[in-house]
Amino acid sequence: MIGKKVIDSEPIQLIKVKEILEKYSENNELTYEQNITLNHLSRFPHFSKEDGDAIIQELDSIDIKPKLAIRIINLIPKDLSDLRLIFAKEAFNPTKEQMEKILEILDKYEVIE
């Protein structure tokens, strides 16, 4: 990958990555890594793009940064212990009430299998 450099970097939802790869594959042949990524994304549950955007807005209202909100959406924690793992390396440590609120928000939306 000589001559290529990262111009911009931002976290995005896995469903958006899947859509980008599917659209790209319509006109181009995917590389090995892209195929592996697309297969991986097709096997695991996720929220719809619209639900993901709504969850990010709701999490923002309880002071969760978009970067962490996207990580939460991508990993879909089921309980407090799963949620604690997401925040383990972060400077922001939510209270138990905040984590319960996060789980309540996630429960409102349907996960696509």
N, C-alpha and C positions, 0 to 999 in steps of 0.2 A: 504494500500500500504506500509506495513511495510517491511523494508529491501530494498526498491527501492529508488534510488536517481538519480538526474539529473547529467549526466556525461558531456553533452555538450548541448548547446542551441544556435540556430541560426534561424533567421527569414527565412521562405520559402514562396513561392507563394502558394496560396490556391489550384491551379490546381495540384500542386505536392502533396499536402496533400490528395486530392481526389484520385489521382493515387495510392498512398501508401495504402489508405484504401481499394480501389477496389482490389488491388493485394492481400492484406492481407485477404480479405473476401473470396477469392477463396478457401483457404485451412483452414480457421478458422472461427469460429462464432464471429461476432462483438458484443461488449458490447453495452449496451443501449446508452452510451455517443458516442461511435463510430458510431452507426447507426444514431443518431441525427445529428452528424457532417456531415456524408456522405449525408444525405437527404438535409441538409442546403446547402452544396456545390453544389448539383445537381440542386438546384432551382435558383441560382443567376448567373448573367452573369460573364464571366471571359475572360481573354486572353489565347491563347494557350501557352503551355510551351515555344515553340520556340520564339513566339512574346514577351513573358514576359522576356526572356533572352536578346533579342535584345533591349527591352525598358530599361532594367537595364543598359546595356552598353551605350545607348544614354544618359540616365540621369546621368551616371557617367561622361560623357564628359562635362556636365554643372555643375559639382561639387555637385551632389546630392549623399549622402551616400547610400550604398546598402540597409541598414535598412529602410531608408525613401523611396527608390525606390520601395521596395517590398510592403510597406504600400500603396503607390500610386497605384501600379498595382492591389493590392487586393481590394482597395476601388473604383477604377475607377471614379475619380472625373469628373464631367461634366462641371464645370465652376470655376471661381476664388474663389467664396465663399466656395465651397466644398474643394478646394485646401487649402485655408487659415485654415480651420478646421484641416486638417492633420498636418499643421505646427504650430498650436496654442501652443502646449506644448513643442515644440522643441527649442533648443538654436539657431538653424539656422533659420533665417528669410529671405527667398528669396525675391528678388525685384519683382516688378510687371512684368518686362520683363522676368525674369526667370520663373515665374509662367505661363506666356503666352506661353513660349517656351515648358514647360512641357505639357501643354494642346495640343500644336501642335504635339508634339511627340506622345501622346496618340491617337490623331485623325488619325495618319497614319496607325494604326493597327486595325484589325477587332476584335470586341468583340463577343464572342460566347455566344449565349443566352441559 
